[in-house]
Amino acid sequence: MNKTGSDERKGHEIIMCMGSACFTRGNNRSVEIVKDYLEKNELTAETTFRGCLCSNRCKAAPVIIIDGQPFEKVVPQAVNEVLDHVFKEGGNENESA
Ligand code: FES
């Protein structure tokens, strides 16, 4: 299963559902938004970002799974908010700029 060793997990894992329901309802655009977010926040090195086929939550599409937690109905406009919730509020919600 892990013969190559290339499946090593990084600090965070983002799995974007690329099944047809999620893809057409927004994940086709959200892929770039997530990539951009990770680059801007210098999170690429510590984050595994991959796609999956249908994750059996089509009624709640588009779905993004972050660190094992499914986020449902994440339209492209909401992607940054969800990522902020996970990466910036995780453990230090009251931090302000
Ligand atoms: S296509 Fe994403 S949950 Fe089915």
py3Dmol code that shows the C-alpha trace and the ligand (Angstrom):
import py3Dmol

protein = """\
ATOM      1  CA  MET A   1       0.000   0.000   0.000  1.00  0.00           C
ATOM      2  CA  ASN A   2       2.795   2.380   0.828  1.00  0.00           C
ATOM      3  CA  LYS A   3       5.631   0.801  -1.096  1.00  0.00           C
ATOM      4  CA  THR A   4       7.140   3.989  -2.446  1.00  0.00           C
ATOM      5  CA  GLY A   5       7.115   5.916   0.791  1.00  0.00           C
ATOM      6  CA  SER A   6       5.691   8.874  -1.103  1.00  0.00           C
ATOM      7  CA  ASP A   7       2.445   8.742   0.819  1.00  0.00           C
ATOM      8  CA  GLU A   8       3.966  10.314   3.892  1.00  0.00           C
ATOM      9  CA  ARG A   9       1.569  12.584   5.781  1.00  0.00           C
ATOM     10  CA  LYS A  10       2.466  16.186   6.460  1.00  0.00           C
ATOM     11  CA  GLY A  11       1.101  18.304   9.304  1.00  0.00           C
ATOM     12  CA  HIS A  12      -2.315  18.963   7.799  1.00  0.00           C
ATOM     13  CA  GLU A  13      -4.261  17.113   5.174  1.00  0.00           C
ATOM     14  CA  ILE A  14      -6.798  18.660   2.846  1.00  0.00           C
ATOM     15  CA  ILE A  15      -8.822  16.300   0.681  1.00  0.00           C
ATOM     16  CA  MET A  16     -10.980  17.922  -1.927  1.00  0.00           C
ATOM     17  CA  CYS A  17     -13.813  15.838  -3.314  1.00  0.00           C
ATOM     18  CA  MET A  18     -13.575  15.881  -7.082  1.00  0.00           C
ATOM     19  CA  GLY A  19     -16.583  13.689  -7.760  1.00  0.00           C
ATOM     20  CA  SER A  20     -19.029  15.118 -10.248  1.00  0.00           C
ATOM     21  CA  ALA A  21     -21.440  16.710  -7.735  1.00  0.00           C
ATOM     22  CA  CYS A  22     -18.681  18.487  -5.828  1.00  0.00           C
ATOM     23  CA  PHE A  23     -16.675  19.330  -8.916  1.00  0.00           C
ATOM     24  CA  THR A  24     -19.525  21.021 -10.729  1.00  0.00           C
ATOM     25  CA  ARG A  25     -20.848  22.831  -7.659  1.00  0.00           C
ATOM     26  CA  GLY A  26     -17.608  24.605  -6.966  1.00  0.00           C
ATOM     27  CA  ASN A  27     -14.628  22.396  -6.207  1.00  0.00           C
ATOM     28  CA  ASN A  28     -13.473  22.840  -9.781  1.00  0.00           C
ATOM     29  CA  ARG A  29     -12.727  26.461  -8.801  1.00  0.00           C
ATOM     30  CA  SER A  30     -11.908  25.838  -5.155  1.00  0.00           C
ATOM     31  CA  VAL A  31      -8.824  23.809  -6.038  1.00  0.00           C
ATOM     32  CA  GLU A  32      -7.041  26.958  -7.147  1.00  0.00           C
ATOM     33  CA  ILE A  33      -8.308  28.902  -4.148  1.00  0.00           C
ATOM     34  CA  VAL A  34      -6.885  26.317  -1.746  1.00  0.00           C
ATOM     35  CA  LYS A  35      -3.558  26.203  -3.577  1.00  0.00           C
ATOM     36  CA  ASP A  36      -3.362  29.983  -3.518  1.00  0.00           C
ATOM     37  CA  TYR A  37      -4.220  30.092   0.195  1.00  0.00           C
ATOM     38  CA  LEU A  38      -1.534  27.548   1.065  1.00  0.00           C
ATOM     39  CA  GLU A  39       1.085  29.419  -0.934  1.00  0.00           C
ATOM     40  CA  LYS A  40       0.212  32.850   0.442  1.00  0.00           C
ATOM     41  CA  ASN A  41       0.267  31.577   4.001  1.00  0.00           C
ATOM     42  CA  GLU A  42       3.394  29.461   3.477  1.00  0.00           C
ATOM     43  CA  LEU A  43       1.545  26.299   4.426  1.00  0.00           C
ATOM     44  CA  THR A  44       2.357  24.242   1.362  1.00  0.00           C
ATOM     45  CA  ALA A  45       5.289  22.428   2.963  1.00  0.00           C
ATOM     46  CA  GLU A  46       3.299  21.298   5.958  1.00  0.00           C
ATOM     47  CA  THR A  47       0.081  20.408   4.178  1.00  0.00           C
ATOM     48  CA  THR A  48      -0.847  17.400   2.096  1.00  0.00           C
ATOM     49  CA  PHE A  49      -3.359  18.475  -0.514  1.00  0.00           C
ATOM     50  CA  ARG A  50      -5.075  15.866  -2.624  1.00  0.00           C
ATOM     51  CA  GLY A  51      -8.290  15.075  -4.355  1.00  0.00           C
ATOM     52  CA  CYS A  52     -10.596  12.133  -3.973  1.00  0.00           C
ATOM     53  CA  LEU A  53     -13.524  10.717  -5.844  1.00  0.00           C
ATOM     54  CA  CYS A  54     -17.010  10.856  -4.371  1.00  0.00           C
ATOM     55  CA  SER A  55     -16.937  10.873  -0.581  1.00  0.00           C
ATOM     56  CA  ASN A  56     -20.617   9.860  -0.328  1.00  0.00           C
ATOM     57  CA  ARG A  57     -21.884  13.260   0.767  1.00  0.00           C
ATOM     58  CA  CYS A  58     -23.165  14.440  -2.603  1.00  0.00           C
ATOM     59  CA  LYS A  59     -26.248  16.110  -1.150  1.00  0.00           C
ATOM     60  CA  ALA A  60     -23.914  18.377   0.803  1.00  0.00           C
ATOM     61  CA  ALA A  61     -21.618  19.130  -2.128  1.00  0.00           C
ATOM     62  CA  PRO A  62     -19.162  20.666  -2.478  1.00  0.00           C
ATOM     63  CA  VAL A  63     -17.236  18.845   0.224  1.00  0.00           C
ATOM     64  CA  ILE A  64     -13.724  19.459   1.523  1.00  0.00           C
ATOM     65  CA  ILE A  65     -12.214  17.218   4.201  1.00  0.00           C
ATOM     66  CA  ILE A  66      -9.589  18.819   6.381  1.00  0.00           C
ATOM     67  CA  ASP A  67      -7.664  16.770   8.934  1.00  0.00           C
ATOM     68  CA  GLY A  68     -10.384  14.153   8.769  1.00  0.00           C
ATOM     69  CA  GLN A  69     -13.228  16.588   9.351  1.00  0.00           C
ATOM     70  CA  PRO A  70     -15.694  16.972   6.477  1.00  0.00           C
ATOM     71  CA  PHE A  71     -16.793  20.505   5.629  1.00  0.00           C
ATOM     72  CA  GLU A  72     -19.981  20.509   3.593  1.00  0.00           C
ATOM     73  CA  LYS A  73     -21.467  22.988   1.119  1.00  0.00           C
ATOM     74  CA  VAL A  74     -18.167  24.822   0.893  1.00  0.00           C
ATOM     75  CA  VAL A  75     -18.762  27.021  -2.105  1.00  0.00           C
ATOM     76  CA  PRO A  76     -15.711  28.782  -3.534  1.00  0.00           C
ATOM     77  CA  GLN A  77     -16.616  32.028  -1.766  1.00  0.00           C
ATOM     78  CA  ALA A  78     -16.441  30.212   1.584  1.00  0.00           C
ATOM     79  CA  VAL A  79     -13.150  28.386   1.095  1.00  0.00           C
ATOM     80  CA  ASN A  80     -10.943  31.050   2.628  1.00  0.00           C
ATOM     81  CA  GLU A  81     -13.199  31.296   5.651  1.00  0.00           C
ATOM     82  CA  VAL A  82     -13.034  27.547   6.239  1.00  0.00           C
ATOM     83  CA  LEU A  83      -9.259  27.506   5.829  1.00  0.00           C
ATOM     84  CA  ASP A  84      -8.896  30.434   8.219  1.00  0.00           C
ATOM     85  CA  HIS A  85     -11.030  28.545  10.713  1.00  0.00           C
ATOM     86  CA  VAL A  86      -8.754  25.522  10.549  1.00  0.00           C
ATOM     87  CA  PHE A  87      -5.350  27.126  10.172  1.00  0.00           C
ATOM     88  CA  LYS A  88      -5.699  30.392  12.082  1.00  0.00           C
ATOM     89  CA  GLU A  89      -8.312  29.704  14.715  1.00  0.00           C
ATOM     90  CA  GLY A  90      -7.137  26.223  15.516  1.00  0.00           C
ATOM     91  CA  GLY A  91      -6.101  26.617  19.127  1.00  0.00           C
ATOM     92  CA  ASN A  92      -5.871  30.406  19.211  1.00  0.00           C
ATOM     93  CA  GLU A  93      -9.242  31.783  18.246  1.00  0.00           C
ATOM     94  CA  ASN A  94      -8.780  35.168  19.915  1.00  0.00           C
ATOM     95  CA  GLU A  95      -5.652  36.148  18.076  1.00  0.00           C
ATOM     96  CA  SER A  96      -6.088  39.509  16.369  1.00  0.00           C
ATOM     97  CA  ALA A  97      -3.982  41.381  13.854  1.00  0.00           C
TER      98      ALA A  97
END
"""
ligand_1 = """\
4
FES
S -19.203 13.987 -5.457
Fe -18.419 14.847 -3.631
S -19.514 13.745 -2.119
Fe -20.178 12.815 -3.944
"""
view = py3Dmol.view(width=600, height=400)
view.addModel(protein, "pdb")
view.setStyle({"model": 0}, {"cartoon": {"style": "trace"}})
view.addModel(ligand_1, "xyz")
view.setStyle({"model": 1}, {"stick": {}})
view.zoomTo()
view.show()
